Amino acid sequence: MLKKFLVPVLAGGIVLGGVVAGGTAFAATTPPGATATHTNGAAGAHAKGHHPAFRRAGIRISAKTIGVTPKALVTELHTGKSIAQVAGEHGVQAGTVENALTSAAEARVAHAVQTGHLTQAQADRIDAHLPARVAKLVNHVF
């Protein structure tokens, strides 16, 4: 249950990963002769089916916070900038974007607890790791 919900909740971290690359999928390369395996089962299928929506949400939140359109943000990221660099160029601190993304993800976690998809203990674990993951993502150059 936790794995199934963890992927969408980490919208701040995982969400932006693919969108920053212009909607293309991030994929680890497999060494020659090796085979890629997926052990996530239903959680992996759930994440795979919903990633585009999560990525769009992360870009939309970041762009709104920075004061640009989502398309303009993605264009800037394609030039080799991080979200933090784009924010700085528009007079917005990276921490402001991080707070917006973290707040959105925390709201999703709270909703999941209310609807019974997560226990409070699971939500607490997710919330504990969320700010660090979001900060890493906002400062990452894609």
C-alpha atoms as a printed R data frame, in Angstrom:
    type eleno elety resid chain resno      x      y       z
1   ATOM     1    CA   MET     A     1  0.000  0.000   0.000
2   ATOM     2    CA   LEU     A     2  2.791  2.410   0.883
3   ATOM     3    CA   LYS     A     3  4.682  1.760  -2.340
4   ATOM     4    CA   LYS     A     4  1.524  2.174  -4.367
5   ATOM     5    CA   PHE     A     5  0.925  5.631  -2.958
6   ATOM     6    CA   LEU     A     6  4.502  6.756  -2.428
7   ATOM     7    CA   VAL     A     7  5.172  7.416  -6.100
8   ATOM     8    CA   PRO     A     8  2.385  9.957  -6.566
9   ATOM     9    CA   VAL     A     9  3.066 11.577  -3.224
10  ATOM    10    CA   LEU     A    10  6.637 12.293  -4.085
11  ATOM    11    CA   ALA     A    11  5.378 14.556  -6.788
12  ATOM    12    CA   GLY     A    12  7.991 17.138  -5.892
13  ATOM    13    CA   GLY     A    13 10.784 14.656  -6.467
14  ATOM    14    CA   ILE     A    14  9.681 12.234  -9.070
15  ATOM    15    CA   VAL     A    15  7.113 14.391 -10.768
16  ATOM    16    CA   LEU     A    16  9.496 16.891 -12.178
17  ATOM    17    CA   GLY     A    17 12.098 14.381 -13.283
18  ATOM    18    CA   GLY     A    18 10.491 13.444 -16.569
19  ATOM    19    CA   VAL     A    19  8.829 16.758 -17.339
20  ATOM    20    CA   VAL     A    20 12.068 18.617 -17.030
21  ATOM    21    CA   ALA     A    21 13.364 16.486 -19.832
22  ATOM    22    CA   GLY     A    22 10.439 17.664 -21.931
23  ATOM    23    CA   GLY     A    23  8.162 14.785 -21.155
24  ATOM    24    CA   THR     A    24 10.657 12.184 -22.221
25  ATOM    25    CA   ALA     A    25 11.148  9.230 -19.963
26  ATOM    26    CA   PHE     A    26 14.150  9.044 -17.730
27  ATOM    27    CA   ALA     A    27 15.551  5.563 -17.986
28  ATOM    28    CA   ALA     A    28 18.621  3.959 -16.575
29  ATOM    29    CA   THR     A    29 20.704  2.310 -19.208
30  ATOM    30    CA   THR     A    30 21.256 -1.369 -18.837
31  ATOM    31    CA   PRO     A    31 24.776 -2.661 -19.424
32  ATOM    32    CA   PRO     A    32 25.208 -4.798 -22.546
33  ATOM    33    CA   GLY     A    33 24.148 -8.364 -21.921
34  ATOM    34    CA   ALA     A    34 22.097 -7.483 -18.829
35  ATOM    35    CA   THR     A    35 18.336 -7.462 -18.679
36  ATOM    36    CA   ALA     A    36 16.216 -4.873 -16.971
37  ATOM    37    CA   THR     A    37 13.734 -6.176 -14.426
38  ATOM    38    CA   HIS     A    38 10.935 -4.452 -12.615
39  ATOM    39    CA   THR     A    39  9.976 -5.693  -9.183
40  ATOM    40    CA   ASN     A    40  7.466 -2.993  -8.320
41  ATOM    41    CA   GLY     A    41  4.453 -4.963  -9.512
42  ATOM    42    CA   ALA     A    42  1.254 -2.986  -9.124
43  ATOM    43    CA   ALA     A    43  3.093  0.036  -7.736
44  ATOM    44    CA   GLY     A    44  5.259  0.207 -10.825
45  ATOM    45    CA   ALA     A    45  2.253 -0.085 -13.114
46  ATOM    46    CA   HIS     A    46  0.446  2.601 -11.141
47  ATOM    47    CA   ALA     A    47  3.418  4.959 -11.337
48  ATOM    48    CA   LYS     A    48  3.979  4.284 -15.015
49  ATOM    49    CA   GLY     A    49  0.392  5.113 -15.831
50  ATOM    50    CA   HIS     A    50  0.300  8.324 -13.811
51  ATOM    51    CA   HIS     A    51  3.769  9.804 -14.243
52  ATOM    52    CA   PRO     A    52  2.778 12.263 -16.983
53  ATOM    53    CA   ALA     A    53  0.116 13.780 -14.746
54  ATOM    54    CA   PHE     A    54  2.513 14.011 -11.802
55  ATOM    55    CA   ARG     A    55  5.214 15.588 -13.932
56  ATOM    56    CA   ARG     A    56  2.794 18.137 -15.362
57  ATOM    57    CA   ALA     A    57  1.607 19.024 -11.867
58  ATOM    58    CA   GLY     A    58  5.163 19.568 -10.647
59  ATOM    59    CA   ILE     A    59  6.046 21.742 -13.614
60  ATOM    60    CA   ARG     A    60  2.786 23.666 -13.288
61  ATOM    61    CA   ILE     A    61  3.416 24.363  -9.574
62  ATOM    62    CA   SER     A    62  7.040 25.359 -10.188
63  ATOM    63    CA   ALA     A    63  6.171 27.607 -13.134
64  ATOM    64    CA   LYS     A    64  3.357 29.331 -11.249
65  ATOM    65    CA   THR     A    65  5.641 29.954  -8.283
66  ATOM    66    CA   ILE     A    66  8.362 31.380 -10.530
67  ATOM    67    CA   GLY     A    67  5.884 33.450 -12.541
68  ATOM    68    CA   VAL     A    68  6.409 31.876 -15.964
69  ATOM    69    CA   THR     A    69  4.385 29.541 -18.126
70  ATOM    70    CA   PRO     A    70  5.011 25.814 -17.834
71  ATOM    71    CA   LYS     A    71  6.187 25.779 -21.450
72  ATOM    72    CA   ALA     A    72  8.695 28.568 -20.761
73  ATOM    73    CA   LEU     A    73 10.016 26.695 -17.719
74  ATOM    74    CA   VAL     A    74 10.519 23.490 -19.684
75  ATOM    75    CA   THR     A    75 12.278 25.461 -22.434
76  ATOM    76    CA   GLU     A    76 14.657 26.958 -19.874
77  ATOM    77    CA   LEU     A    77 15.332 23.548 -18.358
78  ATOM    78    CA   HIS     A    78 16.187 22.180 -21.801
79  ATOM    79    CA   THR     A    79 19.029 24.699 -21.983
80  ATOM    80    CA   GLY     A    80 20.759 23.004 -19.060
81  ATOM    81    CA   LYS     A    81 19.467 25.012 -16.146
82  ATOM    82    CA   SER     A    82 18.024 23.807 -12.872
83  ATOM    83    CA   ILE     A    83 14.673 24.954 -11.567
84  ATOM    84    CA   ALA     A    84 16.579 26.909  -8.905
85  ATOM    85    CA   GLN     A    85 18.572 28.744 -11.593
86  ATOM    86    CA   VAL     A    86 15.441 29.621 -13.557
87  ATOM    87    CA   ALA     A    87 13.770 30.840 -10.376
88  ATOM    88    CA   GLY     A    88 16.799 32.979  -9.518
89  ATOM    89    CA   GLU     A    89 16.739 34.580 -12.957
90  ATOM    90    CA   HIS     A    90 13.154 35.629 -12.295
91  ATOM    91    CA   GLY     A    91 13.828 36.989  -8.807
92  ATOM    92    CA   VAL     A    92 12.367 34.009  -6.945
93  ATOM    93    CA   GLN     A    93 14.365 32.088  -4.354
94  ATOM    94    CA   ALA     A    94 14.717 28.343  -4.822
95  ATOM    95    CA   GLY     A    95 13.324 27.842  -1.324
96  ATOM    96    CA   THR     A    96 10.044 29.400  -2.410
97  ATOM    97    CA   VAL     A    97  9.668 26.825  -5.187
98  ATOM    98    CA   GLU     A    98 10.694 24.027  -2.819
99  ATOM    99    CA   ASN     A    99  8.075 25.137  -0.291
100 ATOM   100    CA   ALA     A   100  5.345 25.220  -2.935
101 ATOM   101    CA   LEU     A   101  6.197 21.719  -4.175
102 ATOM   102    CA   THR     A   102  6.529 20.332  -0.667
103 ATOM   103    CA   SER     A   103  3.205 21.851   0.399
104 ATOM   104    CA   ALA     A   104  1.441 20.341  -2.617
105 ATOM   105    CA   ALA     A   105  2.888 16.908  -1.911
106 ATOM   106    CA   GLU     A   106  2.036 17.148   1.790
107 ATOM   107    CA   ALA     A   107 -1.548 18.017   0.859
108 ATOM   108    CA   ARG     A   108 -1.725 14.846  -1.254
109 ATOM   109    CA   VAL     A   109 -0.382 12.827   1.661
110 ATOM   110    CA   ALA     A   110 -2.937 14.339   4.046
111 ATOM   111    CA   HIS     A   111 -5.720 13.553   1.589
112 ATOM   112    CA   ALA     A   112 -4.498  9.965   1.321
113 ATOM   113    CA   VAL     A   113 -4.631  9.621   5.102
114 ATOM   114    CA   GLN     A   114 -8.170 11.035   5.170
115 ATOM   115    CA   THR     A   115 -9.345  8.641   2.467
116 ATOM   116    CA   GLY     A   116 -7.684  5.661   4.119
117 ATOM   117    CA   HIS     A   117 -5.053  5.037   1.438
118 ATOM   118    CA   LEU     A   118 -2.249  5.656   3.954
119 ATOM   119    CA   THR     A   119 -1.879  5.308   7.671
120 ATOM   120    CA   GLN     A   120 -0.637  8.269   9.668
121 ATOM   121    CA   ALA     A   121  2.641  6.415  10.319
122 ATOM   122    CA   GLN     A   122  3.180  5.952   6.592
123 ATOM   123    CA   ALA     A   123  2.386  9.609   5.971
124 ATOM   124    CA   ASP     A   124  4.852 10.662   8.650
125 ATOM   125    CA   ARG     A   125  7.626  8.658   6.980
126 ATOM   126    CA   ILE     A   126  6.844 10.196   3.593
127 ATOM   127    CA   ASP     A   127  6.675 13.719   5.009
128 ATOM   128    CA   ALA     A   128 10.019 13.238   6.755
129 ATOM   129    CA   HIS     A   129 11.843 12.569   3.465
130 ATOM   130    CA   LEU     A   130  9.910 14.910   1.218
131 ATOM   131    CA   PRO     A   131 11.744 18.239   1.776
132 ATOM   132    CA   ALA     A   132 15.176 16.733   1.062
133 ATOM   133    CA   ARG     A   133 13.961 15.045  -2.124
134 ATOM   134    CA   VAL     A   134 12.284 18.209  -3.356
135 ATOM   135    CA   ALA     A   135 15.388 20.304  -2.622
136 ATOM   136    CA   LYS     A   136 17.558 17.844  -4.523
137 ATOM   137    CA   LEU     A   137 15.210 17.960  -7.486
138 ATOM   138    CA   VAL     A   138 14.912 21.752  -7.606
139 ATOM   139    CA   ASN     A   139 18.696 22.092  -7.638
140 ATOM   140    CA   HIS     A   140 19.306 19.286 -10.150
141 ATOM   141    CA   VAL     A   141 20.444 20.188 -13.670
142 ATOM   142    CA   PHE     A   142 18.755 17.898 -16.155
